[in-house]
Amino acid sequence: GVVGAAFLAVNANVLAARWYERRDFTSDALYSLSLPTRESLRKLEARVEVIVLLSRSDPLSLGVRQLLTAYQGETSQLDVRFVDPDQDPAEFLAVQQKYGILAGKADDGRVITDASVIVARGERHWFITPDDLMHFESDSGRVRPRLEQAVTEGIVIVLSDEKALVCF
């Protein structure tokens, strides 16, 4: 009986690893990607790099990590790299110099940057700030995450060939 149960457990584990599928049973589908995001990701033809500049202690870090795992489940054209400014200062400095990111230190020694996520393709890149990742509703006093909207917008912008026109 024990050998049979072990055999079934190993086979179930192999099948689950081979055909990964994620289910979201929340009433508002909180952990599912929206249809426009899934369509945008499936249409990716060029490699897109996403560099996350959040420390492990940052409250947004876990949500961004889960979101990008879901993105990678939809496309193989997405390269995700996590750079912890507090734990890996050399790699952070290289990213900072490459993309021209402003950074400073807080009173408690943490590194604070003007970009939390960088979406890049070739020479084009887009910065996503902490303000882009959250939305404060002044009437109710609630903070709502906008992770998916901000990252998808960054991907669409770096893939676009149009240049922004600024008029005064």
PyMOL commands that set and color helices and strands:
alter all, ss='L'
color gray80, all
select helices_A, chain A and resi 2-18+35-42+59-74+89-99+130-133+147-159
alter helices_A, ss='H'
color red, helices_A
select strands_A, chain A and resi 48-52+78-82+103-105+111-113+117-121+124-128+134-137+142-145
alter strands_A, ss='S'
color yellow, strands_A
deselect
rebuild
show_as cartoon
